[in-house]
Structure formats: structure tokens, C-alpha cells
Amino acid sequence: MTPVFIIGCGDVGRRVARLELADGHAVTALARSDDSARRLRALGIDVVRGNLDAPESLTGLPVENSWVYYFAPPPAGGRDDPRVYHFLTAIAGRKPQRIVYISTSAVY
């Protein structure tokens, strides 16, 4: 089974994670805090600690040959999204099978 990596594992991310787990995929999610990591582990989701606002924390993300779901919100202001840039820079040279980018409902 193809591994799944979720960035932005809020409501929508957790729903996708449950579906992927039910289909037999190993699911890992990026967690910024200890509390978030505990909640994700309680759902059977593996955790990688990191913060999209701290690019030095994004080394070794498990994206090679995986399905990546990107649900993280952009920053509150500005014209670009440095979080996406930090993620793409962190995975340079390591190719996922697919990346699904879906905006978050928190943006609206």
C-alpha cells in the first residue's frame, strides 16, 4: 500500500486520514505541537514533528513515493504562502507519487 502523508491534519485532514487508514494505508501527519501529536496518535496516525513556519524543522519529511495531502492554511496576511514554499523546499529532490492541495475551511 502507498503511504500517506498529511499536512494540516485538522477536521478535513483527520477525515481523510480515517478513510486512508480504513483502506489499509499507513498514514503519517505533520504535527506542530505535543498536544496535536497526542491527538493524532490516538487516532492511529503516525506523527512527524515540524512547523511550516520554521523550515529548519522540516527535514526528512516522509514524502518519497507517497500520497501527500496538503491542507495547511496560509498565513493570515500577505500575497504569497511561505508555508507552501517551505514545504516544497524541504522535499526538493524527493518525489511523492501525488500531491493533493486543498485549501482549509478556516480560510473562509
Phi, psi and omega in degrees: 000145179286130176290152181240137176234125183245130176245120185092065186264058173275214183304306182294318179299319178293324177297315178296318179301315179299317179296317180293319176298318180297331178276001176094007179278145170283128183242131175236145179228151174279128179235131181275328186236163175299318181298314178298318179299318178298315180297319181291317179299325179296338178269000181088016181262129173290156186232139168241127180277137178179166182222121182297342177271356179232084188304333179293343180272001187257019179285143175074024178298138186278074184251342184303122178058028181248171169263124180252129172250123182248107182242007185291140180286153173286169175300162183295334182222171178105173183256349180230178183237094180295338179294316177297317179301314180298318178297310182296323176296320182294331183258007180308129179088350178243115191260118171288162174291322178204154172234125176251119181252120177229129178295161181268149177293342179293341179292328186272000000 
